[in-house]
Amino acid sequence: MLEVFRRLGSVQFDPLAVAGRSHDLVLHARVAGYNPGWCDLLYERREIFEAHNKGLSFVTTSDFPWFRGTWSRHGRRVLAENAEVAERVLEKVRTDGPLSSLDFERERGATTDWFGLPTNAVRAVLEAFAVTGVLGLERRDGNRRYYDLIERLLPADVLAHDVPLEEQLRHKLLSRYRAHGLLGVGGAGDIFGGIGPAKPDPRWPEYPGRTALREELVERGELVPVGVEGVSGKRFVLSEDVALLEAPPEPPPSVAFLSPFDALVWDRGLLGSLFGFDYVWELFVPPAKRRWGWYVLPISFGERLVGRIEPRIERADARVQVLNVWWEDGFAPRSAEGFVDAMRDALRAYLSFGGANRLEWAPHLRTEKRLFLTRP
């Protein structure tokens, strides 16, 4: 698991657990026999912590120095706007130990939510202290967060390691290229979120610009530009991965279900041009306009993306429901060598991952039910 964190740099966190929490799905796709409790254990041991790196993510504790100084100005502004509340909250945490927003009386302040409405100033300053590195998350109880002083959560030698901002940004940028494997200079969405604009901008003078950082990494030999047949634009691989291009390994004939936040699916354009795979996470798409479903996971097999699956983990009665499956045009599960057995193995692993003992298929999936007859 720690090797996965090292390779990906961070694993994005999302509390929605319909098909499994996002970070658990990322680890499940890469670690044989993965149990969601393992990640929780690393968190309890303080071997990983929560930070912002392309969204809220889990990062190894040893990487804390590279994530402590680039958090948003918004947090500093919230603390300045709610100075009196912030002082009281911090003193209470210092005195009483780990606390959540429910351990305080609700207070109103100058801060508003996304809709311009007054928000709970206590919750706002707790979150602001977390993103400015004063507090850290001691634990989660469901989606409720408990905060404590960062010096009570992380080792003193880690906290004492001071890394300049530009080096932090360079570290984060390189980690994005390492995690994905074939990113270009840009991309839709928040592929490079948190690293600043592509070029220097007077509004954010502390950010040197991603272009300059990337060029430095190329000059150092840490990133290598490559061209990909059929893919427009320049792409970059890590120098340590060049050997894989020269002598590509045979992909294992295994099946994995990918999280919507998995690094492999960050660049939707590349999925289309390289794999011929059109993927849109339709969680926020109105039901009538969805082509697939609400929480749908891409299915990988060897070196291909072969379809989509919409599973639901029903923890109350220890079962997994498969609401739908969509196969890519031209892909025939029965005809793909090794696929049926690999899919059965993946479904058995997913049952164990979800703590379930039976698999139920939607009525219209009779063919899949017969083909992938599975026992936990």
Secondary structure, DSSP 4 states (H G I P E B T S, - for coil): -HHHHHHHS-EE-----SSS-HHHHHHHTTSTT--HHHHHHHHHTTSEEEEESSSEEEEEGGGGGGSSS---HHHHHHHHHTHHHHHHHHHHHHHH-SB-GGGS---EEEEE-TTS-EEEHHHHHHHHHHHTTSEEEEEEETTEEEEEEGGGTS-HHHHH----HHHHHHHHHHHHHHHHSS--S--STTTTTTS--SS--TTSTT---HHHHHHHHHHTTSEEEE--TT--S-EEEEGGGHHHHHSPPPPPS-EEEPPTT-GGGS-HHHHHHHH-------TTS-GGG-SS-SS-EEEEETTEEEEEEEEEEEGGGTEEEEEEEEEPTT--TTTSTTHHHHHHHHHHHHHHHTT-SEEEE-GGGHHHHHHT----
